[in-house]
Amino acid sequence: MANKLYRRLLPFYMKLPVFWAFIVLSVLGQLLWAAVIAQDVRINPHWSSFGYGLGIGLGFMQGKWTSRLWDQSYLQVLRRQITFWEAKGAKLLTFYTCIALGIPVFFPFLTRSLDTLAGIQSYVFGFIGAMNVALMLWVRRMPK
């Protein structure tokens, strides 16, 4: 096996059509969500925009971090030289992802505000979409 990572070595969920499907679904989900909350006069749509923007920023960071980790260590994991958990930065990336997506999941239990809940849902759509964009850009740079 060569010392270069090729697209064909990546798992199914790292293929370009899968990334496109996740990206389209997250944008479509956000558009539908924005249409739904626009119907309720009690919800301020600015929180949704803020949440979506924050999700895009943090999700893109997570995607870039994941792509760097996979770029450095995925071949070693395939060769069974190391486990993925032993890869440099894997534990910190896992912790970051759990915090970035875990806090918004548990936050609704702490608040009763519809505005905040609308922002959290938009945050999740933005995070997932931007993470997949960052990973897709990395995969596109790889040789086939």
Sequence and secondary structure as in RCSB ss.txt:
>XXXX:A:sequence
MANKLYRRLLPFYMKLPVFWAFIVLSVLGQLLWAAVIAQDVRINPHWSSFGYGLGIGLGFMQGKWTSRLWDQSYL
QVLRRQITFWEAKGAKLLTFYTCIALGIPVFFPFLTRSLDTLAGIQSYVFGFIGAMNVALMLWVRRMPK
>XXXX:A:secstr
  SS  GGGS GGGSHHHHHHHHHHHHHHHHHHHHHHHT TTS HHHHHHHHHHHHHHHHHHHHHHHHHHHHHHH
HHHTTSS GGGSTTHHHHHHHHHHHHHHHHHGGGT   HHHHHHHHHHHHHHHHHHHHHHHHHHHTS  
